[in-house]
Amino acid sequence: MKIFLYIFSFIIVCIAPFLGEIPISLKDILEPSSTTYTIFWDLRVSRVVLAFFVGGILALGGLIFQIIFKNELITPYTLGIASGTTLFTAISIVFFPALYLSISSVFGSIITILILYYISKQINKSSIAVSTNSILLIGIALSYFYSSALMLVFYMSNLQENYSIVRFTLGSLDTVGFTSGIVVMIVSFIFYGVVHINKEKIKLLLICNDTAFLKGLNVHKINILLLVVVSLSVGICISFVGPIGFIGLVIPHIIKLIYKKSADKLFFPVFFFGGIFLVFSDLLARNLNTDSALPIGVVTAFIGAPFFVYLLVRRSKKV
């Protein structure tokens, strides 16, 4: 089963650049003077690279959040981090057009996670762990607040800025050249490296925060480190592709069902198949018979929303 999944993933990555509105053959990609050569390398291959590493970051970020908050429904998306990042990006588009979107996106994600962490600690000051009883509701409340603020910014903008905000909020992997892909790839390597280095500490968090504290782990410090790293990584991803939801929710749970191992042994599979999932979703979005390009966020939401409902139903049955 696992070997088949890796083979299937390899096939998807290989065929993805060849499929699209303009068919491309092997002969075309070897002729630098042809238009299809430029389309293949500068548009499609770069798009696949960007999709893979963005998907990997979002999936692994979701798994880390679920470990920290001890809640399988929590991801950077459901906690409002994507909404906060989108809001600050929209503010940058309207009021600070000279500012790099990556700066405003990262700032928005950090502000949101600090608010979440502060409120969760205030709810239960006596606990070593990050309080999770109400954290999901806090994230939903923040998402509604950010959405309202986003609409306010939207109505204060002109027509061109409106279009930019709408396109950004729907998510898009449109890219020219490898600059975006290389930046996200470097971010993903740093992110994965931090997670791997702290693997044993994360393993202790999986048992119990109180137990981890008794074993000498500075729970507060490792939580803050992971939260900041995830927030920065997700913020940078969103600055390039917009908010793409449900990857951090769907992939970790599917991988857990397939591998049936502890979460500390699933970092690579979650990262890898998160990337493959987004590449596959983008492949569907590009090849569906629509009048215009279908935003990638629509495809991931179409798959992820029913899965989210399924998890809620399964969770209620356990209780």
Secondary structure, DSSP 4 states (H G I P E B T S, - for coil): -HHHHHHHHHHHHHHGGG-SSS---TTGGG-TTSHHHHIIIIIIIHHHHHHHHHHHHHHHHHHHHHHHHT-TT--TTTTTHHHHHHHHHHHHHHH-TTS-HHHHHHHHHHHHHHHHHHHHHHHTTT-SSPP-TTHHHHHHHHHHHHHHHHHHHHHTS-HHHHHHHHHHHH-----SSSHHHHHHHHHHHHHHHHHHHTHHHHHHHHH-HHHHHHTT--HHHHHHHHHHHHHHHHHHHHHHH----SHHHHHHHHHHHHH---GGG-HHHHHHHHHHHHHHHHHHHHHS--SSPPPHHHHHHHHHHHHHHHHHHHHHHH-
